[in-house]
Amino acid sequence: MTEPKLRTPTRRTCERCGRVERWDAVQTTWRVAEDDGDRQVGSPYCIHEWDINGTFAPFEDEGAEA
C-alpha cells in the first residue's frame, strides 16, 4: 500500500475583493498573480477571505481519475 500524496494549494482568490495569488515555490511565499500583465491585487484595505475551504482535499485519492 502506498502512502497518500499531500497536495497543497498553488493559487488562491480572495472572495471579498478578487485578489489572486499564486504560490512561489522558490521564494516559499504567496505572490500576487498577473493576468495578461495586469496584477490582480484587489483592495489594499481588504481583510482577505481566501477561497481555500473545507472542499479542498489535501490528500490525493489513489482511486480517483484525474
N, C-alpha and C positions, 0 to 999 in steps of 0.2 A: 504494500500500500504506500503510495506517495503522499508526501505532506502537501497540504493545500498551499497555493501560492498567494502571498499577500499582495493586494492591489492598493495603490494609493491614488488619490485624485491628481490629475495633471492640469486641470482647468477648473476655474470656479467663477461664478457670476453672482453679483450682489442682487438679491431680489428686490431691493428698495430703489437703487439708483442706476443699476445696469453696469456697474464697473465690472470689467472682465480681467482676470489674472490667470497667468499660466505658471506652472512650477518650473523653475530653472534649476536643473539637477547639478549644474556646475557650481553655481553660487549657493545652492541649497536654500533658496528662498523663493517667495512668490514675487512675480514681476507683472506689471501692467501689460496686458496684451495689446497688440496692434492689429487693426483690420484695414487693409489697403492703405497703410501709412498713418492712419488715424489712431491715436492712443485712446483706449476705451477706459477713461479714468473715472467716469461717473461724477458724483458730487463730493467735493472735499469735506463737506460737513456731515456726510452720512455716517452713521454707525452701521457698518456693513453687516448684512444678514446673508451669509453665503448659502448657495443652493445645495450644499452638501448636507444631507439629512439622513433619516432612517431608511431611505430607499437605496442608499449606496451600499453595495455588498463588498466589504473589504477583502473577502476571500473568494477566489475563483472556484466555481463549481466544476469539478473534474468531468462530470457527465454532461454538462451543458454545451451546446454547439455555439460557436462564435458567429 
